[in-house]
């Protein structure tokens, strides 16, 4: 979760899915969601997060910029689609293409994930997102 005010560096909150709540989402100016893909779907922890924050955030976080990292052994498409579907219901705005990794992760995958987070943070800091 990232938050910035004009010409102020980005402030970050890092929360596990079970620890994050609606107050964290309402605080944030952007979200970077990360999940493994299990059985063609997002992890249960992220689904639990969405179930807990959906109603409390529905009328308060429309337009919230977000992006996503998904890692799966064989397929990530279902997980990406399921997160996007829920985020669409919340009226969040996917501002950067998700980073997806299928199979074993490599240093290049970690670099892509870091770059995604840095780009999201820079966009928040500059008021682009």
MARTOR-563741 format. One record per atom (N, C-alpha, C): residue in three letters; x negated, y, z negated. Coordinates in nm, 3 decimals. Each point is the difference from the previous one (the first is absolute). Layout:
# MARTOR-563741
(node ALA,(X,Y,Z)) ...
END
This chain:
# MARTOR-563741
(node UNK,(-0.085,-0.115,0.000)) (node UNK,(0.085,0.115,0.000)) (node UNK,(-0.090,0.122,0.000)) (node UNK,(0.029,0.092,0.087)) (node UNK,(-0.083,0.119,0.014)) (node UNK,(0.085,0.124,-0.017)) (node UNK,(-0.063,0.103,-0.054)) (node UNK,(0.067,0.126,-0.017)) (node UNK,(-0.100,0.111,0.021)) (node UNK,(0.041,0.104,0.068)) (node UNK,(-0.086,0.114,0.023)) (node UNK,(0.082,0.127,0.007)) (node UNK,(-0.063,0.108,-0.037)) (node UNK,(0.057,0.132,0.019)) (node UNK,(-0.097,0.075,0.090)) (node UNK,(0.049,0.098,0.069)) (node UNK,(-0.082,0.076,0.093)) (node UNK,(-0.137,0.033,-0.060)) (node UNK,(-0.106,-0.028,0.073)) (node UNK,(-0.140,0.019,-0.036)) (node UNK,(-0.043,-0.062,-0.133)) (node UNK,(0.072,-0.100,-0.045)) (node UNK,(-0.038,-0.074,-0.120)) (node UNK,(-0.031,-0.144,0.042)) (node UNK,(-0.110,-0.058,-0.050)) (node UNK,(-0.030,-0.138,0.039)) (node UNK,(0.115,-0.096,-0.033)) (node UNK,(0.001,-0.109,0.071)) (node UNK,(0.104,-0.101,-0.020)) (node UNK,(-0.019,-0.069,-0.135)) (node UNK,(0.107,-0.012,-0.072)) (node UNK,(0.001,-0.073,-0.126)) (node UNK,(0.060,-0.137,0.027)) (node UNK,(-0.064,-0.104,-0.047)) (node UNK,(0.046,-0.137,0.027)) (node UNK,(0.051,-0.068,-0.125)) (node UNK,(0.101,-0.082,0.018)) (node UNK,(0.044,-0.095,-0.101)) (node UNK,(-0.007,-0.137,0.067)) (node UNK,(-0.065,-0.092,-0.064)) (node UNK,(-0.007,-0.138,0.051)) (node UNK,(0.080,-0.085,-0.097)) (node UNK,(0.101,-0.066,0.054)) (node UNK,(0.088,-0.082,-0.082)) (node UNK,(0.021,-0.135,0.067)) (node UNK,(0.003,-0.104,-0.079)) (node UNK,(0.044,-0.128,0.050)) (node UNK,(0.151,0.005,0.020)) (node UNK,(0.051,-0.086,0.085)) (node UNK,(0.143,0.003,0.032)) (node UNK,(0.088,-0.016,-0.125)) (node UNK,(-0.041,-0.083,-0.094)) (node UNK,(0.080,-0.019,-0.120)) (node UNK,(-0.009,0.118,-0.096)) (node UNK,(-0.105,0.081,0.014)) (node UNK,(-0.020,0.115,-0.089)) (node UNK,(0.056,0.130,0.056)) (node UNK,(0.018,0.009,0.129)) (node UNK,(0.050,0.123,0.063)) (node UNK,(0.150,0.009,-0.015)) (node UNK,(0.048,0.122,-0.014)) (node UNK,(0.144,0.020,-0.015)) (node UNK,(0.048,0.122,0.076)) (node UNK,(0.127,0.029,-0.015)) (node UNK,(0.062,0.111,0.072)) (node UNK,(-0.068,0.133,-0.033)) (node UNK,(-0.039,0.019,-0.124)) (node UNK,(-0.066,0.127,-0.036)) (node UNK,(-0.131,0.017,0.077)) (node UNK,(-0.073,-0.108,0.020)) (node UNK,(-0.123,0.007,0.079)) (node UNK,(0.030,0.038,0.144)) (node UNK,(0.104,-0.058,0.056)) (node UNK,(0.035,0.030,0.139)) (node UNK,(0.045,0.144,0.013)) (node UNK,(0.082,0.048,-0.093)) (node UNK,(0.045,0.139,0.006)) (node UNK,(-0.115,0.098,-0.020)) (node UNK,(-0.102,-0.041,-0.073)) (node UNK,(-0.118,0.083,-0.022)) (node UNK,(-0.083,0.015,0.126)) (node UNK,(-0.005,-0.104,0.081)) (node UNK,(-0.092,-0.008,0.113)) (node UNK,(0.045,0.085,0.118)) (node UNK,(-0.099,0.048,0.074)) (node UNK,(0.024,0.067,0.128)) (node UNK,(-0.020,-0.096,0.116)) (node UNK,(-0.052,-0.119,-0.028)) (node UNK,(-0.019,-0.106,0.101)) (node UNK,(-0.027,-0.130,-0.073)) (node UNK,(0.024,-0.112,0.070)) (node UNK,(-0.024,-0.133,-0.056)) (node UNK,(-0.082,-0.084,0.097)) (node UNK,(-0.094,-0.073,-0.054)) (node UNK,(-0.069,-0.106,0.072)) (node UNK,(0.039,-0.130,-0.068)) (node UNK,(0.082,-0.078,0.069)) (node UNK,(0.047,-0.128,-0.053)) (node UNK,(-0.091,-0.111,0.053)) (node UNK,(-0.029,-0.097,-0.084)) (node UNK,(-0.083,-0.114,0.042)) (node UNK,(0.063,-0.127,-0.053)) (node UNK,(0.004,-0.102,0.085)) (node UNK,(0.062,-0.127,-0.040)) (node UNK,(-0.059,-0.115,0.078)) (node UNK,(-0.011,-0.115,-0.064)) (node UNK,(-0.025,-0.120,0.080)) (node UNK,(0.130,-0.042,0.068)) (node UNK,(-0.011,-0.074,0.106)) (node UNK,(0.117,-0.057,0.067)) (node UNK,(0.013,-0.145,-0.046)) (node UNK,(0.116,-0.034,-0.053)) (node UNK,(0.028,-0.136,-0.045)) (node UNK,(0.127,-0.049,0.070)) (node UNK,(-0.009,-0.114,0.067)) (node UNK,(0.116,-0.060,0.065)) (node UNK,(0.067,0.098,0.097)) (node UNK,(-0.081,0.083,0.066)) (node UNK,(0.052,0.094,0.098)) (node UNK,(0.068,0.122,-0.061)) (node UNK,(-0.028,0.029,-0.128)) (node UNK,(0.066,0.109,-0.068)) (node UNK,(-0.099,0.068,-0.093)) (node UNK,(0.035,0.118,-0.049)) (node UNK,(-0.084,0.069,-0.097)) (node UNK,(-0.007,-0.082,-0.128)) (node UNK,(-0.099,0.026,-0.082)) (node UNK,(-0.013,-0.069,-0.128)) (node UNK,(0.119,0.033,-0.090)) (node UNK,(0.034,-0.094,-0.086)) (node UNK,(0.110,0.021,-0.093)) (node UNK,(-0.020,0.122,-0.089)) (node UNK,(-0.124,0.031,-0.034)) (node UNK,(-0.027,0.116,-0.084)) (node UNK,(0.042,0.129,0.070)) (node UNK,(-0.029,0.013,0.129)) (node UNK,(0.041,0.120,0.073)) (node UNK,(0.151,0.004,0.015)) (node UNK,(0.062,-0.114,0.023)) (node UNK,(0.147,-0.006,0.009)) (node UNK,(0.062,0.043,-0.132)) (node UNK,(-0.058,-0.044,-0.111)) (node UNK,(0.047,0.040,-0.132)) (node UNK,(-0.013,0.153,-0.016)) (node UNK,(-0.111,0.056,0.042)) (node UNK,(-0.020,0.145,-0.004)) (node UNK,(0.112,0.071,0.075)) (node UNK,(0.025,-0.043,0.123)) (node UNK,(0.105,0.063,0.079)) (node UNK,(0.137,-0.013,-0.068)) (node UNK,(0.029,-0.115,-0.057)) (node UNK,(0.129,-0.019,-0.066)) (node UNK,(0.015,0.094,-0.119)) (node UNK,(-0.109,0.026,-0.072)) (node UNK,(0.007,0.087,-0.118)) (node UNK,(0.008,0.149,0.037)) (node UNK,(-0.064,0.039,0.110)) (node UNK,(-0.005,0.143,0.031)) (node UNK,(0.104,0.045,0.102)) (node UNK,(0.063,-0.093,0.069)) (node UNK,(0.085,0.036,0.114)) (node UNK,(0.109,0.101,-0.039)) (node UNK,(0.088,-0.035,-0.088)) (node UNK,(0.109,0.091,-0.037)) (node UNK,(-0.051,0.128,-0.066)) (node UNK,(-0.092,-0.008,-0.096)) (node UNK,(-0.047,0.124,-0.063)) (node UNK,(-0.072,0.096,0.097)) (node UNK,(-0.057,-0.053,0.107)) (node UNK,(-0.074,0.083,0.095)) (node UNK,(0.079,0.038,0.124)) (node UNK,(0.109,-0.068,0.025)) (node UNK,(0.072,0.014,0.126)) (node UNK,(0.032,0.145,0.035)) (node UNK,(0.048,0.076,-0.095)) (node UNK,(0.039,0.139,0.028)) (node UNK,(-0.110,0.101,-0.033)) (node UNK,(-0.121,-0.048,-0.033)) (node UNK,(-0.104,0.091,-0.046)) (node UNK,(-0.130,-0.007,0.078)) (node UNK,(-0.016,-0.101,0.084)) (node UNK,(-0.131,-0.018,0.065)) (node UNK,(0.010,-0.008,0.152)) (node UNK,(0.110,0.043,0.057)) (node UNK,(0.013,-0.002,0.146)) (node UNK,(-0.112,0.078,0.066)) (node UNK,(-0.056,-0.054,0.107)) (node UNK,(-0.110,0.064,0.070)) (node UNK,(-0.137,-0.029,-0.058)) (node UNK,(-0.006,-0.077,-0.108)) (node UNK,(-0.129,-0.031,-0.063)) (node UNK,(-0.092,-0.071,0.098)) (node UNK,(-0.118,0.054,0.026)) (node UNK,(-0.095,-0.067,0.088)) (node UNK,(-0.052,-0.128,-0.066)) (node UNK,(-0.015,-0.105,0.080)) (node UNK,(-0.059,-0.122,-0.051)) (node UNK,(-0.073,-0.072,0.113)) (node UNK,(-0.084,-0.091,-0.041)) (node UNK,(-0.060,-0.096,0.092)) (node UNK,(-0.021,-0.129,-0.076)) (node UNK,(-0.059,-0.099,0.066)) (node UNK,(0.007,-0.136,-0.051)) (node UNK,(-0.123,-0.081,0.039)) (node UNK,(-0.041,-0.087,-0.091)) (node UNK,(-0.103,-0.101,0.026)) (node UNK,(0.063,-0.136,-0.030)) (node UNK,(-0.012,-0.093,0.095)) (node UNK,(0.054,-0.135,-0.019)) (node UNK,(-0.106,-0.102,0.039)) (node UNK,(-0.023,-0.097,-0.087)) (node UNK,(-0.096,-0.109,0.024)) (node UNK,(0.074,-0.133,-0.008)) (node UNK,(-0.014,-0.081,0.103)) (node UNK,(0.064,-0.131,-0.001)) (node UNK,(-0.091,-0.106,0.058)) (node UNK,(0.027,-0.125,-0.033)) (node UNK,(-0.081,-0.109,0.053)) (node UNK,(0.032,-0.030,0.146)) (node UNK,(0.128,0.006,0.037)) (node UNK,(0.037,-0.038,0.137)) (node UNK,(0.084,0.104,0.072)) (node UNK,(0.078,0.079,-0.074)) (node UNK,(0.091,0.095,0.065)) (node UNK,(0.032,0.113,-0.096)) (node UNK,(0.003,0.121,0.051)) (node UNK,(0.033,0.116,-0.083)) (node UNK,(0.122,0.077,0.054)) (node UNK,(0.048,-0.037,0.117)) (node UNK,(0.105,0.077,0.065)) (node UNK,(0.127,0.009,-0.083)) (node UNK,(0.042,-0.109,-0.061)) (node UNK,(0.120,0.001,-0.082)) (node UNK,(-0.015,0.089,-0.122)) (node UNK,(-0.117,-0.001,-0.061)) (node UNK,(-0.024,0.085,-0.117)) (node UNK,(0.004,0.147,0.039)) (node UNK,(-0.065,0.034,0.112)) (node UNK,(0.001,0.139,0.047)) (node UNK,(0.143,0.042,0.029)) (node UNK,(0.075,-0.083,0.069)) (node UNK,(0.138,0.033,0.037)) (node UNK,(0.087,0.018,-0.124)) (node UNK,(-0.018,-0.086,-0.100)) (node UNK,(0.085,0.009,-0.118)) (node UNK,(-0.029,0.127,-0.080)) (node UNK,(-0.127,0.038,-0.012)) (node UNK,(-0.034,0.124,-0.070)) (node UNK,(0.056,0.120,0.077)) (node UNK,(-0.019,-0.002,0.132)) (node UNK,(0.050,0.112,0.081)) (node UNK,(0.153,0.012,-0.010)) (node UNK,(0.069,-0.111,-0.006)) (node UNK,(0.146,0.003,-0.009)) (node UNK,(0.045,0.066,-0.129)) (node UNK,(-0.061,-0.038,-0.112)) (node UNK,(0.036,0.060,-0.128)) (node UNK,(-0.040,0.147,-0.003)) (node UNK,(-0.119,0.032,0.049)) (node UNK,(-0.045,0.140,0.004)) (node UNK,(0.092,0.084,0.088)) (node UNK,(0.050,-0.056,0.108)) (node UNK,(0.095,0.071,0.084)) (node UNK,(0.127,0.031,-0.078)) (node UNK,(0.046,-0.095,-0.078)) (node UNK,(0.118,0.022,-0.084)) (node UNK,(-0.023,0.112,-0.101)) (node UNK,(-0.122,0.011,-0.049)) (node UNK,(-0.036,0.108,-0.092)) (node UNK,(-0.027,0.132,0.073)) (node UNK,(-0.001,-0.005,0.132)) (node UNK,(-0.028,0.115,0.086)) (node UNK,(-0.144,0.049,-0.015)) (node UNK,(-0.091,-0.095,-0.028)) (node UNK,(-0.142,0.034,-0.004)) (node UNK,(-0.053,0.006,0.142)) (node UNK,(-0.112,0.066,0.018)) (node UNK,(-0.058,0.024,0.132)) (node UNK,(-0.134,-0.072,0.014)) (node UNK,(-0.005,-0.102,0.086)) (node UNK,(-0.126,-0.069,0.028)) (node UNK,(-0.088,0.094,0.082)) (node UNK,(-0.109,0.050,-0.060)) (node UNK,(-0.080,0.104,0.065)) (node UNK,(-0.127,-0.053,0.067)) (node UNK,(-0.041,-0.120,-0.033)) (node UNK,(-0.118,-0.063,0.060)) (node UNK,(0.030,-0.147,0.024)) (node UNK,(-0.049,-0.056,0.110)) (node UNK,(0.025,-0.142,0.026)) (node UNK,(-0.057,-0.087,-0.113)) (node UNK,(0.073,-0.104,-0.038)) (node UNK,(-0.050,-0.089,-0.105)) (node UNK,(-0.131,-0.069,0.039)) (node UNK,(-0.081,-0.026,-0.098)) (node UNK,(-0.117,-0.086,0.018)) (node UNK,(0.046,-0.140,-0.033)) (node UNK,(-0.019,-0.091,0.093)) (node UNK,(0.038,-0.140,-0.022)) (node UNK,(-0.122,-0.089,0.019)) (node UNK,(-0.005,-0.103,-0.081)) (node UNK,(-0.110,-0.096,0.007)) (node UNK,(0.061,-0.140,-0.004)) (node UNK,(-0.033,-0.080,0.100)) (node UNK,(0.045,-0.139,0.006)) (node UNK,(-0.123,-0.089,-0.011)) (node UNK,(0.004,-0.093,-0.093)) (node UNK,(-0.115,-0.088,-0.022)) (node UNK,(-0.095,0.061,-0.101)) (node UNK,(-0.120,-0.054,-0.007)) (node UNK,(-0.098,0.051,-0.096)) (node UNK,(-0.031,0.147,0.027)) (node UNK,(-0.013,0.076,-0.108)) (node UNK,(-0.035,0.141,0.018)) (node UNK,(-0.151,0.015,0.013)) (node UNK,(-0.038,0.100,0.076)) (node UNK,(-0.141,0.030,0.024)) (node UNK,(-0.029,0.143,-0.043)) (node UNK,(-0.127,0.035,-0.003)) (node UNK,(-0.038,0.136,-0.037)) (node UNK,(0.069,0.104,0.088)) (node UNK,(0.016,-0.029,0.127)) (node UNK,(0.066,0.094,0.092)) (node UNK,(0.145,0.024,-0.042)) (node UNK,(0.067,-0.101,-0.054)) (node UNK,(0.138,0.016,-0.047)) (node UNK,(0.005,0.092,-0.122)) (node UNK,(-0.095,-0.019,-0.090)) (node UNK,(-0.007,0.088,-0.117)) (node UNK,(-0.029,0.143,0.043)) (node UNK,(-0.086,0.017,0.099)) (node UNK,(-0.028,0.134,0.053)) (node UNK,(0.125,0.063,0.059)) (node UNK,(0.079,-0.078,0.073)) (node UNK,(0.125,0.053,0.058)) (node UNK,(0.098,0.041,-0.110)) (node UNK,(0.006,-0.079,-0.107)) (node UNK,(0.089,0.033,-0.111)) (node UNK,(-0.046,0.128,-0.070)) (node UNK,(-0.130,0.012,-0.022)) (node UNK,(-0.054,0.122,-0.062)) (node UNK,(0.027,0.122,0.087)) (node UNK,(-0.018,-0.016,0.131)) (node UNK,(0.025,0.110,0.093)) (node UNK,(0.148,0.040,-0.001)) (node UNK,(0.088,-0.097,-0.009)) (node UNK,(0.143,0.029,-0.007)) (node UNK,(0.030,0.084,-0.123)) (node UNK,(-0.050,-0.042,-0.115)) (node UNK,(0.022,0.076,-0.123)) (node UNK,(-0.059,0.140,0.007)) (node UNK,(-0.120,0.011,0.053)) (node UNK,(-0.065,0.131,0.012)) (node UNK,(0.077,0.091,0.095)) (node UNK,(0.051,-0.056,0.110)) (node UNK,(0.076,0.079,0.096)) (node UNK,(0.131,0.047,-0.062)) (node UNK,(0.067,-0.087,-0.073)) (node UNK,(0.123,0.039,-0.068)) (node UNK,(-0.029,0.111,-0.101)) (node UNK,(-0.104,-0.017,-0.080)) (node UNK,(-0.035,0.102,-0.100)) (node UNK,(-0.034,0.133,0.066)) (node UNK,(-0.076,-0.004,0.109)) (node UNK,(-0.035,0.124,0.071)) (node UNK,(0.123,0.067,0.056)) (node UNK,(0.092,-0.080,0.056)) (node UNK,(0.123,0.058,0.054)) (node UNK,(0.085,0.065,-0.108)) (node UNK,(0.003,-0.059,-0.118)) (node UNK,(0.073,0.059,-0.113)) (node UNK,(-0.069,0.129,-0.043)) (node UNK,(-0.132,-0.005,-0.016)) (node UNK,(-0.075,0.116,-0.045)) (node UNK,(0.015,0.119,0.095)) (node UNK,(0.007,-0.029,0.128)) (node UNK,(0.009,0.107,0.101)) (node UNK,(0.145,0.039,0.031)) (node UNK,(0.095,-0.068,-0.063)) (node UNK,(0.140,0.032,0.024)) (node UNK,(0.053,-0.050,0.133)) (node UNK,(-0.071,-0.094,0.061)) (node UNK,(0.043,-0.058,0.128)) (node UNK,(0.116,-0.097,-0.024)) (node UNK,(-0.006,-0.073,-0.108)) (node UNK,(0.106,-0.095,-0.034)) (node UNK,(0.085,0.056,-0.111)) 
END
